[in-house]
Amino acid sequence: MWENNLLDTIVAISTALGEGGIGIVRLSGKGALAVANKIFVGQGKKKPTDFKSYSLHYGKIVDGQKIIDEVILSVMRGPKSYTRQDVVEINCHGGSLSLGRILDLALKSGCRLASPGEFTRRAFLNGRIDLAQAEAVVDIIRAKTDSALKVSLAQLSGSLSQEINKIRRLLLGILALLEANIDFPEEGLPAQDLAKIAPSLASIDAQLKALLVGASGGRILREGLHVVICGKPNVGKSSLLNALLKKERAIVTPVAGTTRDTIEELIDIKGIPVRIVDTAGILKPRNLIEQKAVRLARKQINLADLVIILFDASNKLDQADRKLIKEIKNKKVIAVINKIDLKTRIQKEEIAAGFPRVVEIAAKSGRNLNLLEEAIYNFVYQGKLPGPEFILVSNLRHIQALRDAQKLLEQARFGLADKLPLEFIVQNLKDAGVNLDRILGTNLSTDLLDRIFADFCIGK
């Protein structure tokens, strides 16, 4: 099906909806230049089919004698283009009416409307990029921080793909040795070659584990760290949210229970996208509204990657505090003692005994807020700042494929140590290779590709 679709000439608006100075309508396919011939009138007698690749031309988009818009038309001939096909981009005025009319005209002139991600899918199917690089495109578009963008750009440039290919080559070399022995048992596997297999498998195992080390941080950079602020009423949860946001987002009053619903915001903490949620105070509900608010707060706590439990430094710990501590003891937690600018009555030692990370702040004045941000940052990277050579795997599909490959490799290592028949070891190694191929996009089903590219926007 998709092989036939590659023959179509596709078109889509590639810029975001809304008003802007410039809008782009993109065409790709063997008929892209022929369609441009029909709708573009430039200076002189040359038509787009005569234009050189990587050239820009001023002219007008016309429907018969009717001028639609003044434009700049760019030509990129395949295979040296994004899709490895002829690509035409029409740079017009960025209003929805102008873009819509040019799109309609291209459709009437022989194009088909592109499906989500179809331009990038063509780049993948035509061998310009592998699947890991293709998936990096949508991550670049959705990046919320500089760090997330940096990781996505590295993946697009091929850093992850190069590492996976290096591991695959080592794996194929081992498979060649083992399969030669299976096919020609009378010749036997030279002792020196057999001795090399175990350390080679150990080396591959170490490389897979090294990629998985950064998986947690990479996933967070891609999807955001889900942080929930919880605590009793009036301990300063909303004040902390406002302090982290550096603006007044949540209502703050001396009245306990002001926050009834959850409030969620996305913030950038030292390059990490953090989805931070302020919840209602955990208390014994006095009515139906408070009952629902507490239930929603507990649901958010259960879903959180990290919980910030807040205590009031000016009050001693009570039964409600201790009950909440018990509820979240199995979660990843940063304990925060707030209101340290007031007279301290809280039992700090009891809090420190329950949580390894304790930060003391004054949310209203912003005192020590940097220490809390540092604690969140260290939670993601476990205190180890990734160097320039460090590859952060951010895609859940890639992480699962690496985990599956690593488990199969371990089985092969155990099988070799236990002197199992080579056929079992070879099968484990082949299956490990299949999982690596899943990352790069080799031998994937059309259904899986459909699911991946459905996440893209139309026009990319």
C-alpha positions as CSV (number, residue, x, y, z in Angstrom):
1,M,0.0,0.0,0.0
2,W,2.6,2.5,1.1
3,E,4.8,1.7,-1.9
4,N,2.0,2.9,-4.1
5,N,1.4,5.9,-2.0
6,L,5.0,7.0,-2.5
7,L,4.1,7.6,-6.1
8,D,1.5,10.2,-5.1
9,T,2.3,13.9,-5.1
10,I,1.3,15.2,-1.6
11,V,0.7,18.6,-0.3
12,A,0.1,20.2,3.1
13,I,0.4,23.4,5.0
14,S,3.6,23.1,7.0
15,T,3.3,26.1,9.3
16,A,1.2,26.4,12.4
17,L,-2.4,27.6,12.2
18,G,-3.1,31.2,12.9
19,E,-1.9,34.5,11.6
20,G,1.8,35.0,10.8
21,G,4.1,36.9,8.5
22,I,5.0,33.8,6.4
23,G,3.1,30.6,5.7
24,I,4.5,27.6,3.9
25,V,2.6,25.1,1.6
26,R,4.8,22.1,0.9
27,L,4.6,19.6,-2.0
28,S,6.5,16.4,-2.5
29,G,6.5,13.7,-5.2
30,K,7.4,13.2,-8.8
31,G,4.6,15.5,-9.9
32,A,5.5,18.4,-7.5
33,L,7.2,20.5,-10.2
34,A,4.5,19.8,-12.7
35,V,1.8,21.0,-10.3
36,A,3.9,24.1,-9.6
37,N,4.0,24.7,-13.3
38,K,0.2,25.0,-13.3
39,I,-0.2,27.4,-10.4
40,F,3.0,29.5,-10.3
41,V,3.8,32.4,-12.6
42,G,7.3,33.9,-12.2
43,Q,9.3,36.5,-13.9
44,G,10.4,35.7,-17.4
45,K,9.3,32.6,-19.3
46,K,10.9,29.9,-17.1
47,K,8.7,27.4,-15.3
48,P,9.4,25.6,-12.1
49,T,10.5,22.5,-14.1
50,D,13.3,24.7,-15.5
51,F,14.5,25.9,-12.1
52,K,17.7,24.7,-10.6
53,S,17.7,22.9,-7.3
54,Y,18.1,24.9,-4.1
55,S,16.8,28.0,-5.8
56,L,14.2,30.7,-4.8
57,H,11.9,32.5,-7.2
58,Y,9.6,35.4,-6.8
59,G,6.2,35.2,-8.5
60,K,2.4,34.7,-8.0
61,I,0.1,31.8,-7.4
62,V,-2.7,32.0,-9.9
63,D,-6.0,30.2,-10.5
64,G,-6.5,30.8,-14.2
65,Q,-6.4,34.6,-14.4
66,K,-7.1,35.1,-10.7
67,I,-4.1,36.0,-8.5
68,I,-4.2,34.2,-5.2
69,D,-1.0,35.6,-3.6
70,E,2.5,36.9,-4.1
71,V,5.0,34.2,-3.1
72,I,8.5,33.0,-3.0
73,L,8.8,29.5,-4.5
74,S,11.7,27.2,-3.6
75,V,12.7,24.1,-5.4
76,M,14.6,21.1,-4.0
77,R,15.1,18.3,-6.4
78,G,15.4,14.7,-5.3
79,P,17.3,12.8,-4.1
80,K,18.9,15.7,-2.4
81,S,15.8,16.9,-0.5
82,Y,14.1,16.1,2.8
83,T,12.0,13.3,1.3
84,R,14.5,12.3,-1.5
85,Q,11.8,13.3,-3.9
86,D,11.2,16.6,-5.7
87,V,10.0,19.1,-3.1
88,V,8.4,22.5,-3.7
89,E,7.7,24.9,-0.9
90,I,5.5,27.9,-1.5
91,N,6.3,30.8,0.9
92,C,3.2,33.0,1.0
93,H,1.6,35.4,3.4
94,G,0.7,33.7,6.6
95,G,-3.0,34.2,6.8
96,S,-5.3,31.2,6.9
97,L,-7.3,32.4,3.9
98,S,-4.2,32.6,1.6
99,L,-2.8,29.3,2.8
100,G,-6.1,27.6,2.4
101,R,-6.7,28.8,-1.1
102,I,-3.2,27.8,-2.3
103,L,-3.7,24.3,-0.7
104,D,-7.1,23.9,-2.4
105,L,-5.5,25.0,-5.7
106,A,-2.7,22.4,-5.4
107,L,-5.3,19.7,-4.6
108,K,-7.3,20.6,-7.7
109,S,-4.1,20.6,-9.7
110,G,-3.1,17.0,-9.0
111,C,-1.9,16.7,-5.4
112,R,-3.3,14.6,-2.6
113,L,-3.5,15.9,1.0
114,A,-0.6,14.6,3.0
115,S,-1.4,12.5,6.1
116,P,0.2,13.3,9.5
117,G,4.0,12.8,9.3
118,E,3.9,11.7,5.7
119,F,6.8,13.9,4.5
120,T,9.0,12.4,7.3
121,R,7.7,9.0,6.6
122,R,8.8,9.3,3.0
123,A,12.3,10.5,4.2
124,F,12.4,7.2,6.3
125,L,11.1,4.9,3.6
126,N,13.4,6.4,1.0
127,G,16.4,5.8,3.2
128,R,17.3,9.4,4.0
129,I,16.9,8.9,7.8
130,D,16.3,5.8,10.0
131,L,13.3,5.5,12.3
132,A,15.1,6.7,15.4
133,Q,16.0,9.9,13.5
134,A,12.5,10.3,12.2
135,E,11.0,10.1,15.7
136,A,13.5,12.7,16.8
137,V,11.7,15.2,14.4
138,V,8.5,15.2,16.4
139,D,10.5,15.4,19.6
140,I,12.2,18.6,18.3
141,I,8.9,20.1,17.5
142,R,7.5,19.3,21.0
143,A,10.7,20.1,23.0
144,K,9.8,22.4,26.0
145,T,13.3,23.2,27.2
146,D,16.8,23.7,25.8
147,S,18.0,20.4,27.3
148,A,15.1,18.5,25.7
149,L,15.8,20.2,22.3
150,K,19.5,19.3,22.6
151,V,18.7,15.6,23.2
152,S,16.3,15.5,20.2
153,L,18.8,17.3,17.9
154,A,21.5,14.7,18.9
155,Q,19.2,11.9,18.1
156,L,18.3,13.5,14.7
157,S,22.0,13.9,13.9
158,G,22.3,10.1,14.4
159,S,24.1,9.8,17.8
160,L,21.8,7.0,19.0
161,S,21.6,5.3,15.6
162,Q,25.4,5.2,15.4
163,E,25.7,3.6,18.8
164,I,23.0,1.0,17.9
165,N,24.7,0.2,14.6
166,K,28.0,-0.3,16.3
167,I,26.4,-2.8,18.7
168,R,24.7,-4.5,15.8
169,R,28.0,-5.0,13.9
170,L,29.6,-6.6,17.0
171,L,26.5,-8.8,17.4
172,L,26.6,-9.9,13.7
173,G,30.3,-10.7,14.0
174,I,29.6,-13.1,16.9
175,L,26.6,-14.6,15.1
176,A,28.8,-15.3,12.0
177,L,31.3,-17.2,14.1
178,L,28.6,-19.3,15.9
179,E,26.6,-20.1,12.8
180,A,29.8,-21.1,10.9
181,N,30.3,-23.7,13.6
182,I,26.7,-24.9,13.4
183,D,26.8,-25.2,9.6
184,F,30.3,-26.9,9.5
185,P,30.6,-28.8,12.8
186,E,33.3,-31.0,11.5
187,E,35.7,-28.0,11.3
188,G,34.9,-27.0,14.9
189,L,35.2,-23.5,16.4
190,P,38.8,-22.5,17.0
191,A,39.5,-22.3,20.7
192,Q,40.9,-18.8,20.4
193,D,37.6,-17.6,18.7
194,L,35.5,-19.3,21.3
195,A,37.5,-17.6,24.0
196,K,36.7,-14.2,22.4
197,I,32.9,-14.7,22.4
198,A,32.3,-14.4,26.1
199,P,34.1,-11.1,26.6
200,S,32.6,-9.8,23.4
201,L,29.1,-10.5,24.7
202,A,30.1,-8.9,28.0
203,S,31.2,-5.8,26.1
204,I,27.9,-5.6,24.2
205,D,26.0,-6.1,27.4
206,A,27.9,-3.2,29.0
207,Q,27.1,-0.9,26.0
208,L,23.4,-1.7,26.2
209,K,23.4,-1.1,30.0
210,A,25.2,2.3,29.4
211,L,22.4,3.4,27.0
212,L,19.8,2.3,29.6
213,V,21.5,4.3,32.4
214,G,20.3,7.5,30.7
215,A,16.8,6.2,29.9
216,S,15.1,7.6,33.0
217,G,16.5,11.1,32.5
218,G,15.9,11.0,28.7
219,R,12.2,10.0,29.1
220,I,11.7,12.9,31.6
221,L,13.3,15.4,29.1
222,R,10.9,14.1,26.4
223,E,7.7,13.9,28.5
224,G,8.3,16.1,31.5
225,L,8.8,15.2,35.1
226,H,5.4,14.8,36.9
227,V,5.9,16.5,40.3
228,V,3.1,16.7,42.8
229,I,3.1,19.1,45.8
230,C,1.2,17.7,48.7
231,G,0.7,18.4,52.4
232,K,-1.8,19.4,55.0
233,P,-3.9,22.5,54.4
234,N,-2.2,25.9,54.9
235,V,1.4,24.6,54.8
236,G,2.2,26.8,51.8
237,K,1.6,24.5,48.8
238,S,0.1,27.3,46.6
239,S,2.8,29.7,47.7
240,L,5.5,27.2,46.6
241,L,3.8,26.8,43.2
242,N,3.7,30.5,42.7
243,A,7.4,30.8,43.8
244,L,8.5,28.1,41.3
245,L,6.4,29.7,38.5
246,K,7.7,33.2,39.5
247,K,4.2,34.5,39.1
248,E,0.9,34.4,41.0
249,R,-0.9,31.4,39.6
250,A,-2.6,29.9,42.6
251,I,-4.8,31.8,45.1
252,V,-3.1,32.2,48.5
253,T,-5.0,33.1,51.6
254,P,-4.6,32.4,55.3
255,V,-7.8,30.3,55.1
256,A,-7.1,26.6,55.2
257,G,-8.5,24.6,52.3
258,T,-8.4,27.5,49.7
259,T,-7.2,25.1,47.0
260,R,-10.0,22.7,46.1
261,D,-9.0,21.5,42.7
262,T,-5.6,20.5,41.3
263,I,-3.6,23.2,39.5
264,E,-1.1,22.0,36.9
265,E,1.6,24.1,35.2
266,L,4.7,23.4,33.0
267,I,8.0,25.0,34.2
268,D,11.6,24.8,33.2
269,I,13.9,23.8,36.1
270,K,17.6,23.9,35.0
271,G,16.6,22.6,31.6
272,I,14.2,19.9,32.8
273,P,10.5,20.2,31.8
274,V,8.5,19.8,35.0
275,R,4.8,19.3,35.1
276,I,4.1,20.5,38.6
277,V,0.7,20.0,40.3
278,D,-0.6,21.8,43.3
279,T,-3.1,19.7,45.2
280,A,-5.8,20.3,47.8
281,G,-4.6,19.9,51.4
282,I,-4.8,16.3,52.7
283,L,-7.2,16.5,55.6
284,K,-10.2,14.6,57.0
285,P,-13.0,15.7,54.6
286,R,-15.8,17.8,56.1
287,N,-18.1,17.7,53.1
288,L,-18.5,16.2,49.6
289,I,-16.4,18.9,47.9
290,E,-13.4,18.3,50.3
291,Q,-13.9,14.5,49.9
292,K,-13.5,14.8,46.1
293,A,-10.6,17.2,46.4
294,V,-8.7,14.9,48.7
295,R,-9.5,11.9,46.4
296,L,-8.1,13.8,43.4
297,A,-5.0,14.8,45.3
298,R,-4.3,11.2,46.3
299,K,-4.8,10.1,42.6
300,Q,-2.2,12.7,41.5
301,I,0.2,11.5,44.2
302,N,-0.1,7.9,42.9
303,L,0.7,9.0,39.4
304,A,3.6,11.3,40.2
305,D,7.3,10.7,39.3
306,L,8.3,12.8,42.3
307,V,6.3,14.0,45.3
308,I,7.2,17.2,47.2
309,I,5.7,16.8,50.7
310,L,5.4,20.2,52.4
311,F,5.6,20.9,56.2
312,D,5.0,24.1,58.2
313,A,8.2,24.8,60.2
314,S,6.2,26.9,62.7
315,N,4.1,23.9,63.8
316,K,5.0,20.6,65.3
317,L,4.3,17.4,63.4
318,D,0.8,16.0,64.2
319,Q,-1.1,12.9,63.4
320,A,-2.2,14.2,60.0
321,D,1.5,14.8,59.0
322,R,2.5,11.3,60.1
323,K,-0.4,9.7,58.3
324,L,0.6,11.4,55.1
325,I,4.3,10.5,55.6
326,K,3.2,6.8,55.9
327,E,1.0,7.1,52.7
328,I,3.9,8.2,50.5
329,K,6.8,6.3,52.0
330,N,7.1,4.1,48.9
331,K,7.2,7.1,46.5
332,K,10.2,9.1,45.3
333,V,10.0,12.1,47.7
334,I,11.6,15.4,48.5
335,A,10.6,16.7,51.9
336,V,10.3,20.5,52.1
337,I,10.1,22.4,55.4
338,N,8.5,25.7,54.6
339,K,8.1,28.9,56.5
340,I,11.6,28.8,58.0
341,D,11.4,32.6,58.4
342,L,9.0,32.0,61.3
343,K,9.8,30.6,64.7
344,T,10.7,26.9,64.3
345,R,8.7,24.3,66.2
346,I,8.8,21.3,63.8
347,Q,10.8,18.2,64.6
348,K,13.3,18.2,61.8
349,E,15.0,15.0,62.9
350,E,11.8,13.0,62.5
351,I,11.4,14.2,58.9
352,A,15.1,13.6,58.1
353,A,14.7,10.0,59.5
354,G,11.9,9.3,57.0
355,F,13.3,11.0,53.8
356,P,16.8,11.1,52.4
357,R,16.2,14.5,50.7
358,V,15.1,17.4,53.0
359,V,15.1,21.0,51.9
360,E,14.3,24.0,54.1
361,I,12.7,27.1,52.4
362,A,10.6,30.2,52.8
363,A,8.3,30.0,49.7
364,K,6.9,33.5,50.1
365,S,10.3,35.2,50.1
366,G,11.9,32.7,47.7
367,R,14.6,31.9,50.3
368,N,16.5,28.6,49.4
369,L,14.2,28.0,46.4
370,N,17.4,27.3,44.4
371,L,18.2,24.4,46.8
372,L,14.8,22.8,46.0
373,E,15.4,23.3,42.2
374,E,18.8,21.7,42.6
375,A,17.3,18.7,44.5
376,I,14.8,18.2,41.6
377,Y,17.6,18.4,39.0
378,N,19.7,15.9,41.0
379,F,16.7,13.6,41.2
380,V,16.6,13.3,37.4
381,Y,20.3,12.8,36.9
382,Q,21.1,11.2,40.3
383,G,23.7,13.9,40.9
384,K,25.6,13.0,37.7
385,L,25.7,15.8,35.1
386,P,25.6,14.1,31.6
387,G,28.7,14.9,29.5
388,P,28.7,15.7,25.8
389,E,29.3,12.1,24.9
390,F,26.4,10.8,27.0
391,I,23.5,9.5,25.0
392,L,20.1,10.1,26.6
393,V,17.5,7.6,25.3
394,S,14.2,9.5,25.5
395,N,11.7,7.4,23.5
396,L,9.7,4.8,25.5
397,R,9.7,2.5,22.4
398,H,13.5,2.6,22.2
399,I,13.9,2.1,25.9
400,Q,11.7,-1.1,25.8
401,A,13.6,-2.4,22.8
402,L,16.9,-1.9,24.5
403,R,15.7,-3.6,27.7
404,D,14.4,-6.6,25.6
405,A,17.7,-6.8,23.7
406,Q,19.7,-6.7,26.9
407,K,17.6,-9.5,28.5
408,L,18.1,-11.7,25.5
409,L,21.9,-11.0,25.5
410,E,22.1,-12.0,29.2
411,Q,20.3,-15.3,28.3
412,A,22.9,-15.9,25.6
413,R,25.7,-15.2,28.0
414,F,24.3,-17.6,30.6
415,G,23.7,-20.2,27.9
416,L,27.3,-19.9,26.7
417,A,28.6,-20.3,30.3
418,D,26.4,-23.3,30.9
419,K,27.6,-24.8,27.6
420,L,24.1,-25.1,26.1
421,P,23.8,-26.0,22.4
422,L,25.0,-23.2,20.1
423,E,21.6,-23.1,18.4
424,F,19.9,-21.7,21.6
425,I,22.6,-19.0,21.9
426,V,22.3,-18.0,18.3
427,Q,18.5,-17.7,18.6
428,N,18.9,-15.4,21.6
429,L,21.4,-13.2,19.8
430,K,19.2,-13.1,16.7
431,D,16.2,-12.0,18.8
432,A,18.4,-9.4,20.5
433,G,19.3,-8.1,17.0
434,V,15.7,-7.9,16.0
435,N,15.0,-5.6,19.0
436,L,17.9,-3.3,17.9
437,D,16.4,-3.3,14.4
438,R,13.1,-2.1,15.9
439,I,14.8,1.1,17.0
440,L,16.3,1.8,13.6
441,G,13.1,0.7,11.7
442,T,14.3,-2.4,9.9
443,N,11.6,-5.0,9.3
444,L,8.8,-3.2,11.0
445,S,5.1,-3.7,10.3
446,T,3.1,-1.1,8.5
447,D,0.7,-1.0,11.5
448,L,3.6,0.1,13.8
449,L,4.7,2.7,11.4
450,D,1.1,4.0,11.2
451,R,1.0,4.4,15.0
452,I,4.4,6.1,15.1
453,F,3.7,8.7,12.3
454,A,0.2,9.3,13.5
455,D,1.8,11.4,16.3
456,F,3.2,13.8,13.8
457,C,1.5,17.0,12.7
458,I,0.3,17.3,9.1
459,G,2.9,19.0,6.9
460,K,6.0,17.4,8.6
